[in-house]
């Protein structure tokens, strides 16, 4: 009788253990075959590349930055459009424009003080020689709307021609005539207004004063 009771108890434990094991195995299989359900209402944010205030265009969760590089490319192409038989790299263009704009800023201060000696330091030698010649000064004088002004020296040219011609000017871009000859212009709808010309000599940009036409 005791033996029978022990057998019955062991069978009960065996059945219980088997049921627990079966429950664990069934739960594991159900998890593998049925992955967690995603929330269809969740919105995936597109990847955004930081671009400051640059304009962005979102296409299929990607962002294309339309920033300074593209705008500079357009200006660069306008600047070199007149070149023939030679080329200027974008880096050269950026360096040249930076240097030329710095010179123009310095000239603006010199024109305010009418400092002829300081101004002459920025003028290339051929231009100085041309406008020191009384014959050429008289040619320039005849072009002046005010016939009472006399141009007797290059200092007169600076005060009565160079300064008034550049009053209230604003330089936007540069235009290459060659790798060593550049025009600084204000961009206008009808045509660019040329306010300065520069020529490079020994790696240095200097103001070029065109002869009287």
PyMOL commands that place a pseudoatom at each C-alpha (Angstrom):
pseudoatom trace, name=CA, resn=UNK, resi=1, chain=A, elem=C, hetatm=0, pos=[0.000, 0.000, 0.000]
pseudoatom trace, name=CA, resn=UNK, resi=2, chain=A, elem=C, hetatm=0, pos=[2.824, 2.396, 0.899]
pseudoatom trace, name=CA, resn=UNK, resi=3, chain=A, elem=C, hetatm=0, pos=[4.599, 1.482, -2.290]
pseudoatom trace, name=CA, resn=UNK, resi=4, chain=A, elem=C, hetatm=0, pos=[1.485, 2.288, -4.334]
pseudoatom trace, name=CA, resn=UNK, resi=5, chain=A, elem=C, hetatm=0, pos=[1.148, 5.728, -2.697]
pseudoatom trace, name=CA, resn=UNK, resi=6, chain=A, elem=C, hetatm=0, pos=[4.787, 6.556, -3.486]
pseudoatom trace, name=CA, resn=UNK, resi=7, chain=A, elem=C, hetatm=0, pos=[4.313, 5.540, -7.132]
pseudoatom trace, name=CA, resn=UNK, resi=8, chain=A, elem=C, hetatm=0, pos=[1.209, 7.741, -7.379]
pseudoatom trace, name=CA, resn=UNK, resi=9, chain=A, elem=C, hetatm=0, pos=[3.096, 10.701, -5.891]
pseudoatom trace, name=CA, resn=UNK, resi=10, chain=A, elem=C, hetatm=0, pos=[6.046, 10.274, -8.301]
pseudoatom trace, name=CA, resn=UNK, resi=11, chain=A, elem=C, hetatm=0, pos=[3.692, 10.072, -11.280]
pseudoatom trace, name=CA, resn=UNK, resi=12, chain=A, elem=C, hetatm=0, pos=[2.037, 13.346, -10.156]
pseudoatom trace, name=CA, resn=UNK, resi=13, chain=A, elem=C, hetatm=0, pos=[5.414, 15.103, -9.917]
pseudoatom trace, name=CA, resn=UNK, resi=14, chain=A, elem=C, hetatm=0, pos=[6.418, 13.779, -13.335]
pseudoatom trace, name=CA, resn=UNK, resi=15, chain=A, elem=C, hetatm=0, pos=[3.203, 15.006, -14.988]
pseudoatom trace, name=CA, resn=UNK, resi=16, chain=A, elem=C, hetatm=0, pos=[3.555, 18.441, -13.350]
pseudoatom trace, name=CA, resn=UNK, resi=17, chain=A, elem=C, hetatm=0, pos=[7.163, 18.831, -14.464]
pseudoatom trace, name=CA, resn=UNK, resi=18, chain=A, elem=C, hetatm=0, pos=[6.287, 17.758, -17.997]
pseudoatom trace, name=CA, resn=UNK, resi=19, chain=A, elem=C, hetatm=0, pos=[3.435, 20.297, -18.147]
pseudoatom trace, name=CA, resn=UNK, resi=20, chain=A, elem=C, hetatm=0, pos=[5.732, 23.167, -17.027]
pseudoatom trace, name=CA, resn=UNK, resi=21, chain=A, elem=C, hetatm=0, pos=[8.404, 22.193, -19.573]
pseudoatom trace, name=CA, resn=UNK, resi=22, chain=A, elem=C, hetatm=0, pos=[5.824, 21.971, -22.362]
pseudoatom trace, name=CA, resn=UNK, resi=23, chain=A, elem=C, hetatm=0, pos=[4.467, 25.410, -21.432]
pseudoatom trace, name=CA, resn=UNK, resi=24, chain=A, elem=C, hetatm=0, pos=[7.945, 26.995, -21.632]
pseudoatom trace, name=CA, resn=UNK, resi=25, chain=A, elem=C, hetatm=0, pos=[8.725, 25.426, -25.020]
pseudoatom trace, name=CA, resn=UNK, resi=26, chain=A, elem=C, hetatm=0, pos=[5.372, 26.502, -26.484]
pseudoatom trace, name=CA, resn=UNK, resi=27, chain=A, elem=C, hetatm=0, pos=[5.842, 30.101, -25.306]
pseudoatom trace, name=CA, resn=UNK, resi=28, chain=A, elem=C, hetatm=0, pos=[9.326, 30.315, -26.865]
pseudoatom trace, name=CA, resn=UNK, resi=29, chain=A, elem=C, hetatm=0, pos=[8.110, 29.058, -30.264]
pseudoatom trace, name=CA, resn=UNK, resi=30, chain=A, elem=C, hetatm=0, pos=[5.219, 31.511, -30.277]
pseudoatom trace, name=CA, resn=UNK, resi=31, chain=A, elem=C, hetatm=0, pos=[7.588, 34.438, -29.704]
pseudoatom trace, name=CA, resn=UNK, resi=32, chain=A, elem=C, hetatm=0, pos=[9.845, 33.440, -32.625]
pseudoatom trace, name=CA, resn=UNK, resi=33, chain=A, elem=C, hetatm=0, pos=[6.988, 32.967, -35.058]
pseudoatom trace, name=CA, resn=UNK, resi=34, chain=A, elem=C, hetatm=0, pos=[5.147, 36.139, -34.024]
pseudoatom trace, name=CA, resn=UNK, resi=35, chain=A, elem=C, hetatm=0, pos=[7.558, 39.123, -33.662]
pseudoatom trace, name=CA, resn=UNK, resi=36, chain=A, elem=C, hetatm=0, pos=[6.351, 42.267, -31.847]
pseudoatom trace, name=CA, resn=UNK, resi=37, chain=A, elem=C, hetatm=0, pos=[3.784, 44.260, -33.830]
pseudoatom trace, name=CA, resn=UNK, resi=38, chain=A, elem=C, hetatm=0, pos=[5.071, 47.701, -34.974]
pseudoatom trace, name=CA, resn=UNK, resi=39, chain=A, elem=C, hetatm=0, pos=[3.047, 50.839, -34.364]
pseudoatom trace, name=CA, resn=UNK, resi=40, chain=A, elem=C, hetatm=0, pos=[1.809, 51.852, -37.815]
pseudoatom trace, name=CA, resn=UNK, resi=41, chain=A, elem=C, hetatm=0, pos=[1.121, 55.362, -36.554]
pseudoatom trace, name=CA, resn=UNK, resi=42, chain=A, elem=C, hetatm=0, pos=[4.794, 56.035, -35.739]
pseudoatom trace, name=CA, resn=UNK, resi=43, chain=A, elem=C, hetatm=0, pos=[6.517, 58.580, -38.070]
pseudoatom trace, name=CA, resn=UNK, resi=44, chain=A, elem=C, hetatm=0, pos=[10.154, 58.074, -39.082]
pseudoatom trace, name=CA, resn=UNK, resi=45, chain=A, elem=C, hetatm=0, pos=[12.052, 61.375, -39.154]
pseudoatom trace, name=CA, resn=UNK, resi=46, chain=A, elem=C, hetatm=0, pos=[14.192, 61.968, -42.276]
pseudoatom trace, name=CA, resn=UNK, resi=47, chain=A, elem=C, hetatm=0, pos=[17.937, 62.197, -41.767]
pseudoatom trace, name=CA, resn=UNK, resi=48, chain=A, elem=C, hetatm=0, pos=[18.888, 65.874, -41.693]
pseudoatom trace, name=CA, resn=UNK, resi=49, chain=A, elem=C, hetatm=0, pos=[22.398, 67.164, -42.305]
pseudoatom trace, name=CA, resn=UNK, resi=50, chain=A, elem=C, hetatm=0, pos=[23.099, 70.386, -40.363]
pseudoatom trace, name=CA, resn=UNK, resi=51, chain=A, elem=C, hetatm=0, pos=[23.284, 73.246, -42.837]
pseudoatom trace, name=CA, resn=UNK, resi=52, chain=A, elem=C, hetatm=0, pos=[22.727, 76.448, -40.900]
pseudoatom trace, name=CA, resn=UNK, resi=53, chain=A, elem=C, hetatm=0, pos=[20.449, 78.735, -42.896]
pseudoatom trace, name=CA, resn=UNK, resi=54, chain=A, elem=C, hetatm=0, pos=[21.156, 76.962, -46.180]
pseudoatom trace, name=CA, resn=UNK, resi=55, chain=A, elem=C, hetatm=0, pos=[18.195, 75.850, -48.226]
pseudoatom trace, name=CA, resn=UNK, resi=56, chain=A, elem=C, hetatm=0, pos=[17.480, 72.115, -47.999]
pseudoatom trace, name=CA, resn=UNK, resi=57, chain=A, elem=C, hetatm=0, pos=[15.614, 69.755, -50.294]
pseudoatom trace, name=CA, resn=UNK, resi=58, chain=A, elem=C, hetatm=0, pos=[14.256, 66.524, -48.778]
pseudoatom trace, name=CA, resn=UNK, resi=59, chain=A, elem=C, hetatm=0, pos=[14.089, 63.566, -51.182]
pseudoatom trace, name=CA, resn=UNK, resi=60, chain=A, elem=C, hetatm=0, pos=[13.192, 60.081, -49.916]
pseudoatom trace, name=CA, resn=UNK, resi=61, chain=A, elem=C, hetatm=0, pos=[14.412, 60.693, -46.366]
pseudoatom trace, name=CA, resn=UNK, resi=62, chain=A, elem=C, hetatm=0, pos=[17.686, 62.280, -47.513]
pseudoatom trace, name=CA, resn=UNK, resi=63, chain=A, elem=C, hetatm=0, pos=[18.686, 65.939, -47.506]
pseudoatom trace, name=CA, resn=UNK, resi=64, chain=A, elem=C, hetatm=0, pos=[20.662, 67.788, -50.164]
pseudoatom trace, name=CA, resn=UNK, resi=65, chain=A, elem=C, hetatm=0, pos=[22.312, 70.988, -49.006]
pseudoatom trace, name=CA, resn=UNK, resi=66, chain=A, elem=C, hetatm=0, pos=[22.158, 73.906, -51.435]
pseudoatom trace, name=CA, resn=UNK, resi=67, chain=A, elem=C, hetatm=0, pos=[24.640, 76.200, -49.765]
pseudoatom trace, name=CA, resn=UNK, resi=68, chain=A, elem=C, hetatm=0, pos=[27.606, 78.450, -50.451]
pseudoatom trace, name=CA, resn=UNK, resi=69, chain=A, elem=C, hetatm=0, pos=[29.452, 75.972, -52.655]
pseudoatom trace, name=CA, resn=UNK, resi=70, chain=A, elem=C, hetatm=0, pos=[26.750, 75.964, -55.319]
pseudoatom trace, name=CA, resn=UNK, resi=71, chain=A, elem=C, hetatm=0, pos=[26.334, 79.748, -55.217]
pseudoatom trace, name=CA, resn=UNK, resi=72, chain=A, elem=C, hetatm=0, pos=[30.080, 80.247, -55.382]
pseudoatom trace, name=CA, resn=UNK, resi=73, chain=A, elem=C, hetatm=0, pos=[30.238, 77.896, -58.351]
pseudoatom trace, name=CA, resn=UNK, resi=74, chain=A, elem=C, hetatm=0, pos=[27.835, 80.164, -60.255]
pseudoatom trace, name=CA, resn=UNK, resi=75, chain=A, elem=C, hetatm=0, pos=[29.870, 83.268, -59.447]
pseudoatom trace, name=CA, resn=UNK, resi=76, chain=A, elem=C, hetatm=0, pos=[33.089, 81.446, -60.292]
pseudoatom trace, name=CA, resn=UNK, resi=77, chain=A, elem=C, hetatm=0, pos=[31.759, 80.512, -63.725]
pseudoatom trace, name=CA, resn=UNK, resi=78, chain=A, elem=C, hetatm=0, pos=[30.666, 84.104, -64.383]
pseudoatom trace, name=CA, resn=UNK, resi=79, chain=A, elem=C, hetatm=0, pos=[34.086, 85.360, -63.322]
pseudoatom trace, name=CA, resn=UNK, resi=80, chain=A, elem=C, hetatm=0, pos=[36.073, 83.131, -65.689]
pseudoatom trace, name=CA, resn=UNK, resi=81, chain=A, elem=C, hetatm=0, pos=[33.646, 83.310, -68.625]
pseudoatom trace, name=CA, resn=UNK, resi=82, chain=A, elem=C, hetatm=0, pos=[35.851, 85.770, -70.543]
pseudoatom trace, name=CA, resn=UNK, resi=83, chain=A, elem=C, hetatm=0, pos=[39.030, 83.702, -70.319]
pseudoatom trace, name=CA, resn=UNK, resi=84, chain=A, elem=C, hetatm=0, pos=[40.419, 82.177, -73.495]
pseudoatom trace, name=CA, resn=UNK, resi=85, chain=A, elem=C, hetatm=0, pos=[43.296, 79.734, -73.777]
pseudoatom trace, name=CA, resn=UNK, resi=86, chain=A, elem=C, hetatm=0, pos=[43.959, 79.637, -70.038]
pseudoatom trace, name=CA, resn=UNK, resi=87, chain=A, elem=C, hetatm=0, pos=[42.212, 78.676, -66.834]
pseudoatom trace, name=CA, resn=UNK, resi=88, chain=A, elem=C, hetatm=0, pos=[41.879, 79.826, -63.234]
pseudoatom trace, name=CA, resn=UNK, resi=89, chain=A, elem=C, hetatm=0, pos=[41.109, 77.302, -60.528]
pseudoatom trace, name=CA, resn=UNK, resi=90, chain=A, elem=C, hetatm=0, pos=[38.322, 77.896, -58.042]
pseudoatom trace, name=CA, resn=UNK, resi=91, chain=A, elem=C, hetatm=0, pos=[40.899, 78.226, -55.260]
pseudoatom trace, name=CA, resn=UNK, resi=92, chain=A, elem=C, hetatm=0, pos=[42.797, 80.869, -57.262]
pseudoatom trace, name=CA, resn=UNK, resi=93, chain=A, elem=C, hetatm=0, pos=[39.530, 82.723, -57.890]
pseudoatom trace, name=CA, resn=UNK, resi=94, chain=A, elem=C, hetatm=0, pos=[38.646, 82.736, -54.184]
pseudoatom trace, name=CA, resn=UNK, resi=95, chain=A, elem=C, hetatm=0, pos=[42.129, 83.936, -53.197]
pseudoatom trace, name=CA, resn=UNK, resi=96, chain=A, elem=C, hetatm=0, pos=[42.160, 86.652, -55.871]
pseudoatom trace, name=CA, resn=UNK, resi=97, chain=A, elem=C, hetatm=0, pos=[38.728, 87.958, -54.968]
pseudoatom trace, name=CA, resn=UNK, resi=98, chain=A, elem=C, hetatm=0, pos=[39.580, 88.049, -51.272]
pseudoatom trace, name=CA, resn=UNK, resi=99, chain=A, elem=C, hetatm=0, pos=[42.799, 89.988, -51.902]
pseudoatom trace, name=CA, resn=UNK, resi=100, chain=A, elem=C, hetatm=0, pos=[41.165, 92.420, -54.333]
pseudoatom trace, name=CA, resn=UNK, resi=101, chain=A, elem=C, hetatm=0, pos=[38.259, 93.187, -51.999]
pseudoatom trace, name=CA, resn=UNK, resi=102, chain=A, elem=C, hetatm=0, pos=[40.733, 93.867, -49.196]
pseudoatom trace, name=CA, resn=UNK, resi=103, chain=A, elem=C, hetatm=0, pos=[42.598, 96.351, -51.416]
pseudoatom trace, name=CA, resn=UNK, resi=104, chain=A, elem=C, hetatm=0, pos=[39.341, 98.083, -52.347]
pseudoatom trace, name=CA, resn=UNK, resi=105, chain=A, elem=C, hetatm=0, pos=[38.446, 98.428, -48.650]
pseudoatom trace, name=CA, resn=UNK, resi=106, chain=A, elem=C, hetatm=0, pos=[41.818, 100.044, -47.981]
pseudoatom trace, name=CA, resn=UNK, resi=107, chain=A, elem=C, hetatm=0, pos=[41.395, 102.353, -50.975]
pseudoatom trace, name=CA, resn=UNK, resi=108, chain=A, elem=C, hetatm=0, pos=[38.013, 103.485, -49.637]
pseudoatom trace, name=CA, resn=UNK, resi=109, chain=A, elem=C, hetatm=0, pos=[39.730, 104.821, -46.519]
pseudoatom trace, name=CA, resn=UNK, resi=110, chain=A, elem=C, hetatm=0, pos=[42.462, 106.481, -48.589]
pseudoatom trace, name=CA, resn=UNK, resi=111, chain=A, elem=C, hetatm=0, pos=[39.869, 108.187, -50.799]
pseudoatom trace, name=CA, resn=UNK, resi=112, chain=A, elem=C, hetatm=0, pos=[38.120, 109.567, -47.713]
pseudoatom trace, name=CA, resn=UNK, resi=113, chain=A, elem=C, hetatm=0, pos=[41.354, 111.261, -46.600]
pseudoatom trace, name=CA, resn=UNK, resi=114, chain=A, elem=C, hetatm=0, pos=[42.454, 112.122, -50.177]
pseudoatom trace, name=CA, resn=UNK, resi=115, chain=A, elem=C, hetatm=0, pos=[45.939, 110.795, -49.391]
pseudoatom trace, name=CA, resn=UNK, resi=116, chain=A, elem=C, hetatm=0, pos=[47.632, 110.816, -52.791]
pseudoatom trace, name=CA, resn=UNK, resi=117, chain=A, elem=C, hetatm=0, pos=[50.922, 109.329, -51.606]
pseudoatom trace, name=CA, resn=UNK, resi=118, chain=A, elem=C, hetatm=0, pos=[49.157, 106.370, -49.971]
pseudoatom trace, name=CA, resn=UNK, resi=119, chain=A, elem=C, hetatm=0, pos=[47.029, 105.914, -53.119]
pseudoatom trace, name=CA, resn=UNK, resi=120, chain=A, elem=C, hetatm=0, pos=[50.098, 105.792, -55.370]
pseudoatom trace, name=CA, resn=UNK, resi=121, chain=A, elem=C, hetatm=0, pos=[51.352, 102.735, -53.450]
pseudoatom trace, name=CA, resn=UNK, resi=122, chain=A, elem=C, hetatm=0, pos=[48.408, 100.781, -54.898]
pseudoatom trace, name=CA, resn=UNK, resi=123, chain=A, elem=C, hetatm=0, pos=[48.845, 101.925, -58.533]
pseudoatom trace, name=CA, resn=UNK, resi=124, chain=A, elem=C, hetatm=0, pos=[50.918, 99.892, -60.991]
pseudoatom trace, name=CA, resn=UNK, resi=125, chain=A, elem=C, hetatm=0, pos=[53.968, 101.545, -62.562]
pseudoatom trace, name=CA, resn=UNK, resi=126, chain=A, elem=C, hetatm=0, pos=[52.700, 101.797, -66.189]
pseudoatom trace, name=CA, resn=UNK, resi=127, chain=A, elem=C, hetatm=0, pos=[49.575, 103.617, -64.961]
pseudoatom trace, name=CA, resn=UNK, resi=128, chain=A, elem=C, hetatm=0, pos=[51.623, 106.042, -62.886]
pseudoatom trace, name=CA, resn=UNK, resi=129, chain=A, elem=C, hetatm=0, pos=[53.878, 106.841, -65.809]
pseudoatom trace, name=CA, resn=UNK, resi=130, chain=A, elem=C, hetatm=0, pos=[50.900, 107.344, -68.132]
pseudoatom trace, name=CA, resn=UNK, resi=131, chain=A, elem=C, hetatm=0, pos=[49.070, 109.803, -65.847]
pseudoatom trace, name=CA, resn=UNK, resi=132, chain=A, elem=C, hetatm=0, pos=[52.169, 111.740, -64.943]
pseudoatom trace, name=CA, resn=UNK, resi=133, chain=A, elem=C, hetatm=0, pos=[52.410, 112.720, -68.597]
pseudoatom trace, name=CA, resn=UNK, resi=134, chain=A, elem=C, hetatm=0, pos=[50.812, 116.172, -69.162]
pseudoatom trace, name=CA, resn=UNK, resi=135, chain=A, elem=C, hetatm=0, pos=[49.595, 115.143, -72.615]
pseudoatom trace, name=CA, resn=UNK, resi=136, chain=A, elem=C, hetatm=0, pos=[47.583, 112.261, -71.212]
pseudoatom trace, name=CA, resn=UNK, resi=137, chain=A, elem=C, hetatm=0, pos=[46.270, 114.411, -68.382]
pseudoatom trace, name=CA, resn=UNK, resi=138, chain=A, elem=C, hetatm=0, pos=[44.915, 116.878, -70.913]
pseudoatom trace, name=CA, resn=UNK, resi=139, chain=A, elem=C, hetatm=0, pos=[43.191, 114.008, -72.719]
pseudoatom trace, name=CA, resn=UNK, resi=140, chain=A, elem=C, hetatm=0, pos=[41.542, 112.961, -69.455]
pseudoatom trace, name=CA, resn=UNK, resi=141, chain=A, elem=C, hetatm=0, pos=[40.613, 116.576, -68.711]
pseudoatom trace, name=CA, resn=UNK, resi=142, chain=A, elem=C, hetatm=0, pos=[38.686, 116.887, -71.960]
pseudoatom trace, name=CA, resn=UNK, resi=143, chain=A, elem=C, hetatm=0, pos=[36.491, 113.963, -70.836]
pseudoatom trace, name=CA, resn=UNK, resi=144, chain=A, elem=C, hetatm=0, pos=[35.387, 115.751, -67.670]
pseudoatom trace, name=CA, resn=UNK, resi=145, chain=A, elem=C, hetatm=0, pos=[31.851, 117.197, -67.618]
pseudoatom trace, name=CA, resn=UNK, resi=146, chain=A, elem=C, hetatm=0, pos=[33.117, 120.180, -65.609]
pseudoatom trace, name=CA, resn=UNK, resi=147, chain=A, elem=C, hetatm=0, pos=[35.277, 122.119, -68.069]
pseudoatom trace, name=CA, resn=UNK, resi=148, chain=A, elem=C, hetatm=0, pos=[36.591, 124.427, -65.329]
pseudoatom trace, name=CA, resn=UNK, resi=149, chain=A, elem=C, hetatm=0, pos=[38.710, 121.628, -63.772]
pseudoatom trace, name=CA, resn=UNK, resi=150, chain=A, elem=C, hetatm=0, pos=[42.338, 121.428, -64.841]
pseudoatom trace, name=CA, resn=UNK, resi=151, chain=A, elem=C, hetatm=0, pos=[44.410, 118.257, -64.514]
pseudoatom trace, name=CA, resn=UNK, resi=152, chain=A, elem=C, hetatm=0, pos=[48.043, 119.250, -64.158]
pseudoatom trace, name=CA, resn=UNK, resi=153, chain=A, elem=C, hetatm=0, pos=[49.377, 116.422, -61.971]
pseudoatom trace, name=CA, resn=UNK, resi=154, chain=A, elem=C, hetatm=0, pos=[48.542, 112.821, -61.124]
pseudoatom trace, name=CA, resn=UNK, resi=155, chain=A, elem=C, hetatm=0, pos=[47.307, 114.165, -57.784]
pseudoatom trace, name=CA, resn=UNK, resi=156, chain=A, elem=C, hetatm=0, pos=[44.670, 116.161, -59.706]
pseudoatom trace, name=CA, resn=UNK, resi=157, chain=A, elem=C, hetatm=0, pos=[43.694, 112.985, -61.534]
pseudoatom trace, name=CA, resn=UNK, resi=158, chain=A, elem=C, hetatm=0, pos=[43.264, 111.193, -58.208]
pseudoatom trace, name=CA, resn=UNK, resi=159, chain=A, elem=C, hetatm=0, pos=[41.077, 113.944, -56.719]
pseudoatom trace, name=CA, resn=UNK, resi=160, chain=A, elem=C, hetatm=0, pos=[38.968, 114.930, -59.721]
pseudoatom trace, name=CA, resn=UNK, resi=161, chain=A, elem=C, hetatm=0, pos=[38.726, 111.692, -61.725]
pseudoatom trace, name=CA, resn=UNK, resi=162, chain=A, elem=C, hetatm=0, pos=[39.521, 108.611, -59.678]
pseudoatom trace, name=CA, resn=UNK, resi=163, chain=A, elem=C, hetatm=0, pos=[37.572, 109.481, -56.514]
pseudoatom trace, name=CA, resn=UNK, resi=164, chain=A, elem=C, hetatm=0, pos=[34.359, 110.864, -58.113]
pseudoatom trace, name=CA, resn=UNK, resi=165, chain=A, elem=C, hetatm=0, pos=[34.146, 107.881, -60.505]
pseudoatom trace, name=CA, resn=UNK, resi=166, chain=A, elem=C, hetatm=0, pos=[33.984, 105.476, -57.563]
pseudoatom trace, name=CA, resn=UNK, resi=167, chain=A, elem=C, hetatm=0, pos=[31.749, 107.412, -55.187]
pseudoatom trace, name=CA, resn=UNK, resi=168, chain=A, elem=C, hetatm=0, pos=[28.978, 105.233, -53.685]
pseudoatom trace, name=CA, resn=UNK, resi=169, chain=A, elem=C, hetatm=0, pos=[30.195, 102.177, -55.615]
pseudoatom trace, name=CA, resn=UNK, resi=170, chain=A, elem=C, hetatm=0, pos=[29.664, 98.645, -54.354]
pseudoatom trace, name=CA, resn=UNK, resi=171, chain=A, elem=C, hetatm=0, pos=[31.781, 95.770, -55.636]
pseudoatom trace, name=CA, resn=UNK, resi=172, chain=A, elem=C, hetatm=0, pos=[30.019, 92.404, -55.943]
pseudoatom trace, name=CA, resn=UNK, resi=173, chain=A, elem=C, hetatm=0, pos=[32.213, 90.233, -58.145]
pseudoatom trace, name=CA, resn=UNK, resi=174, chain=A, elem=C, hetatm=0, pos=[35.361, 90.080, -60.249]
pseudoatom trace, name=CA, resn=UNK, resi=175, chain=A, elem=C, hetatm=0, pos=[35.793, 89.343, -63.956]
pseudoatom trace, name=CA, resn=UNK, resi=176, chain=A, elem=C, hetatm=0, pos=[38.961, 87.861, -65.416]
pseudoatom trace, name=CA, resn=UNK, resi=177, chain=A, elem=C, hetatm=0, pos=[40.407, 89.356, -68.587]
pseudoatom trace, name=CA, resn=UNK, resi=178, chain=A, elem=C, hetatm=0, pos=[43.422, 87.096, -68.080]
pseudoatom trace, name=CA, resn=UNK, resi=179, chain=A, elem=C, hetatm=0, pos=[45.053, 85.373, -65.124]
pseudoatom trace, name=CA, resn=UNK, resi=180, chain=A, elem=C, hetatm=0, pos=[46.868, 88.628, -64.337]
pseudoatom trace, name=CA, resn=UNK, resi=181, chain=A, elem=C, hetatm=0, pos=[44.172, 91.153, -65.310]
pseudoatom trace, name=CA, resn=UNK, resi=182, chain=A, elem=C, hetatm=0, pos=[40.889, 91.448, -63.425]
pseudoatom trace, name=CA, resn=UNK, resi=183, chain=A, elem=C, hetatm=0, pos=[37.946, 93.855, -63.379]
pseudoatom trace, name=CA, resn=UNK, resi=184, chain=A, elem=C, hetatm=0, pos=[36.051, 94.502, -60.143]
pseudoatom trace, name=CA, resn=UNK, resi=185, chain=A, elem=C, hetatm=0, pos=[32.375, 95.067, -60.882]
pseudoatom trace, name=CA, resn=UNK, resi=186, chain=A, elem=C, hetatm=0, pos=[28.995, 95.878, -59.436]
pseudoatom trace, name=CA, resn=UNK, resi=187, chain=A, elem=C, hetatm=0, pos=[26.482, 93.401, -60.856]
pseudoatom trace, name=CA, resn=UNK, resi=188, chain=A, elem=C, hetatm=0, pos=[23.521, 95.042, -62.591]
pseudoatom trace, name=CA, resn=UNK, resi=189, chain=A, elem=C, hetatm=0, pos=[20.656, 93.635, -64.634]
pseudoatom trace, name=CA, resn=UNK, resi=190, chain=A, elem=C, hetatm=0, pos=[21.539, 95.441, -67.850]
pseudoatom trace, name=CA, resn=UNK, resi=191, chain=A, elem=C, hetatm=0, pos=[25.342, 95.201, -67.607]
pseudoatom trace, name=CA, resn=UNK, resi=192, chain=A, elem=C, hetatm=0, pos=[28.088, 95.085, -65.005]
pseudoatom trace, name=CA, resn=UNK, resi=193, chain=A, elem=C, hetatm=0, pos=[29.468, 98.436, -63.839]
pseudoatom trace, name=CA, resn=UNK, resi=194, chain=A, elem=C, hetatm=0, pos=[33.278, 98.351, -63.835]
pseudoatom trace, name=CA, resn=UNK, resi=195, chain=A, elem=C, hetatm=0, pos=[34.793, 100.389, -61.004]
pseudoatom trace, name=CA, resn=UNK, resi=196, chain=A, elem=C, hetatm=0, pos=[38.331, 99.037, -60.762]
pseudoatom trace, name=CA, resn=UNK, resi=197, chain=A, elem=C, hetatm=0, pos=[40.847, 97.148, -62.835]
pseudoatom trace, name=CA, resn=UNK, resi=198, chain=A, elem=C, hetatm=0, pos=[43.737, 95.234, -61.350]
pseudoatom trace, name=CA, resn=UNK, resi=199, chain=A, elem=C, hetatm=0, pos=[46.892, 93.711, -62.797]
pseudoatom trace, name=CA, resn=UNK, resi=200, chain=A, elem=C, hetatm=0, pos=[49.126, 91.231, -61.020]
pseudoatom trace, name=CA, resn=UNK, resi=201, chain=A, elem=C, hetatm=0, pos=[52.855, 91.854, -60.999]
pseudoatom trace, name=CA, resn=UNK, resi=202, chain=A, elem=C, hetatm=0, pos=[55.260, 89.591, -59.099]
pseudoatom trace, name=CA, resn=UNK, resi=203, chain=A, elem=C, hetatm=0, pos=[52.330, 87.907, -57.375]
pseudoatom trace, name=CA, resn=UNK, resi=204, chain=A, elem=C, hetatm=0, pos=[50.789, 91.197, -56.167]
pseudoatom trace, name=CA, resn=UNK, resi=205, chain=A, elem=C, hetatm=0, pos=[47.561, 92.808, -57.384]
pseudoatom trace, name=CA, resn=UNK, resi=206, chain=A, elem=C, hetatm=0, pos=[47.802, 96.532, -58.166]
pseudoatom trace, name=CA, resn=UNK, resi=207, chain=A, elem=C, hetatm=0, pos=[45.298, 99.041, -59.519]
pseudoatom trace, name=CA, resn=UNK, resi=208, chain=A, elem=C, hetatm=0, pos=[45.491, 99.496, -63.272]
pseudoatom trace, name=CA, resn=UNK, resi=209, chain=A, elem=C, hetatm=0, pos=[44.301, 102.832, -64.726]
pseudoatom trace, name=CA, resn=UNK, resi=210, chain=A, elem=C, hetatm=0, pos=[43.217, 102.325, -68.350]
pseudoatom trace, name=CA, resn=UNK, resi=211, chain=A, elem=C, hetatm=0, pos=[44.473, 104.896, -70.891]
pseudoatom trace, name=CA, resn=UNK, resi=212, chain=A, elem=C, hetatm=0, pos=[42.094, 107.574, -72.099]
pseudoatom trace, name=CA, resn=UNK, resi=213, chain=A, elem=C, hetatm=0, pos=[40.130, 106.234, -75.074]
for i in range(1, 213): cmd.bond("trace and resi %d" % i, "trace and resi %d" % (i + 1))
show_as sticks, trace
zoom trace
